Amino acid sequence: MSAALIASLRQQCGGPRDGALLRFSLGNALHADGENAEAIVELRRALVFDPDYSAAWKLLGKLCLQTRQLDAAAEAWRQGIAVATRRGDKQAEKEMTVFLRRLHQASP
């Protein structure tokens, strides 16, 4: 199922429907399929389309953490917190603040 979804989403890339939501969806599907490195690439592309996409920042931070890119995870969450604060997305702001705090507490 996920392979078919990924293929369908990839077919739409570069077309008239290409954008932040498509790239976020592709990144999420790749993550669900265990392809975190590729998912990170697509999430970064989503953020090129819409740098104010707080959900993309949140997932990007999570995937960077999972791939042991700790500085990138922290930076993604910092960016995401700034976006969420500016947009009034309190839930995303709180979640990323907790993730960032845990990352700092776990770091030596």
Secondary structure, 3 states (H helix, E strand, C coil): CHHHHHHHHHHHCCCCCCCHHHHHHHHHHHHHCCCHHHHHHHHHHHHHHCCCCHHHHHHHHHHHHHCCCHHHHHHHHHHHHHHHHHHCCHHHHHHHHHHHHHHHHHCC
